[in-house]
Amino acid sequence: MKRKFLLYILHHQTSFRTIIFGFTALILCGAVLLSLPIASAGEPVAFIDALFTSASASCVTGLVVHNTATAWTLFGKTVILILIQIGGLGVITALILTMMLTGRKIGLMERITLQDAISAHQTGGIIRFAIFFLCGTALIEAAGTILLMFVFVPEFGFVRGLGLSLFHSVSAFCNAGFDLLGSETPFVSLTGYSSDILMNLVIAALIIIGGIGFLSWQDFIQHKFHFKRYRLQTKVILATTAALLILPFLYFYLIEFRNIQGSERFLLSFFQSVTPRTAGFNTYDYGAMSENGLLITILLMMVGGAPGSTAGGMKLTTFFIVMCSTRAFLAKRKDVNCFHRRIEQDAISNATTLCAVYVFLLLTGTILISGIENTTVLSSMFECASALGTVGLTTGITPGLHFLSKVILIAFMFFGRVGGLTLAYAMISMKRKEVSRYPAEKLTVG
């Protein structure tokens, strides 16, 4: 009955509605499991807290209202890890994988849905591509687990060290930011490893690889280091990623952490420029960061990662297109060009609209949460940006939020993971009636 219902959804709904249904179902199932007594280490958590945790894990965000290390049993932590993995790869991808393993034929509608879910350019070869990035995910997470064992096993023993290594490898690659290191001091994330070179490099590498998108992997495998042969999207993603790593690093190194000496200053600066890319881990207490540092982190969180990746946010390509179109407008150019290619007008309109929606939601959520919680505007904005970008960083106010604030952040996490355009397309009919055009009239701008 369940299989027939899922297949009905796939065949009788638009791909965008199917994606939304899949994530909604995943979040609700996770919330039910986490609200069970077997999932809680102490008293069963309230359903709103289980829902918040499930949404955070499914949307690979990392914001938590309970200490993940101590609040949940092994069953609860396993549920969270599974939600992170499915949420990172995409619900539709997991469903298609299940169909492949059970030998079911994958039809055209499933292929179109998978194409929209992973932001692929065409349906041709989509199944081979899905197999490629699923195998790549398994290999990368396995490599991350092995490397992290050199950090965790000497400290915690083999069994627990292996478990910690696997959990944090999956969490980092999926850009989730959940950690299990707060046994004694809650919500510490990776602050105890701020000077550990291996930990910093492995976690940062997993975050970046997961955040650049599966299409970028394919270009790299096919063309190696021949940058000119990459498709335009990969060039934009890599160039924007490099800029958003280097510029924040320079600020953190030269200004934010100038009073810290030695290699720790370099590692702190590097990691804090990587983690806002929707990862959620931190090696520095954001509650102690300056307002300038928090504002820069908010901007990075809003941008997020690449389309078709494990990251959220409004996406690197959106940010890049808005910047390029602004430059072209100021230079009085008719076309928006980059890397010897012209960007289509539809892409510019989508990027501009999506950016405006994210800014509107950020400001609205900031005002509401600041009023509800009676906190500073910057702290509330940081929390909202963290949810919208599916990042998971916090200044420390998440555990004490009221019911309404949790609902707002749950909605923001869902929006940030599913994507604004997916929600917009799902709410309109695919068959639009032709309407007459109104007369145009000049409107002065600026």
Phi, psi and omega in degrees: 000316180296317181297317179297322180294317179295318179294325176297316179300315182297322188271338188244008177235159174293159182299325182291321177292326178295319178298315180296316178300318182298314180292323178297315179296320179297316181296316181293318178298317178297321180296319179297315181295319182286342178274354178289148179302327182293343182271340185260137178287333178240230176290145177305137182284157176296150184299323180297325178287323176294320178295317179299314181295318179296317178296319180296319180287315181295325179267014179043055182261298179107355174289134183225149176255350175229147179296116185300327184290327187246338186279339187243148175281180176301321177299313180298318179294324177295318176300315179299317180296318179296318177298320178297314183295314179294317179296324180291317180281333183107137182298318182294321177299317179296321179293317178297320178299318178298318179296322179295317182291330180269002175081012180283146179287136180260113184274184183295320182296319177297322180293319178295318179298317178296322178300314179292326183292324183252010176058040176281158185275340183206159180277337179298125180075015186292326180290317176299321179294320178298317177298321180300310185282337174291317176294320178297319177300313180299317181293317182293316179294325177294318178296318178297321178297315181298316181293320180290338177298331177293340177267313189276322184298314177299332184271323188243358184091168189292309187296306180292324178298320177296316179298316178296320181296314180296313182300313184285333175293312178296316181297321180287313181297321179279005178058037184270313178088003174290142178222163180238033188252012183256040184296318182261310177250115186290152172059039181271342184053232183254023183297334178285353182241028184296337180251007180274111186296313183297314179301311181299314184290318182293311180298316180297318179297317178297319179298313183293315181297317178292333186270349182273348174097151184290327179295327177293323175301314183299317178299317182294319179295319184283321189244002180054236185261017178278084187302323183295338181274351180292152173292160185303319182300318179295319178300316180296315181298313182293317181294316180291321177301314180299316181295320182280355171265317186287311185296312176297324178301316180298319179296309182299320183288316185277333187238301189297315185249030184292341180273356178263137186254161172076199184292336180298325178298317179295314182294318177299316181295317180295312185292321180287348172271341180271313191295331177294351179286041177079022183271310176097345174284154174211144176252008179220144181286111181291342175292340180257002183280152180291164180296323177297317178297319178295320180294317177297319179296322177299315179298317179295320180296322181293325180291311177078211185250205185268156172297147179067030179238185176276358184266164178247214181085181180281353170091148181300318182295324177298312179300315182297315181295318178298317178296316181293318180293325176296315178298317180295321179295315180294331179271005179061036179265142182286319183255154174257113186242150173200141180050042178061031176224153178261133178275132182292152183295326178299319179295321179294316179296316179298316181295316181296316179296313182297318179297317179297319180296316179298317179295318179298314180295320179300312181292319180296312179298322179298314180296316182294310183292323178298321179287319181293314186269350183057045178251173178292153179300319183294319178296318179293320178295321178299317180295317180293317178296323179296321179286314180297323179274003185047051184264297180105000175284151181208154174273358175115005185267351186302311184300334184262012183290149176281170184305310184296321178296321177297320179297317179300314182291325175300314178298321179293319179297317179297314179299316183293327181277315182290321179105138182296319181291324177299315178296320181295313180295328181290334185270352179247153179288143178287339178253097182264137179286146177288135178236151178290150181267138178284157175296145180273148176217139184293136178231122182287133179240134176083000000 
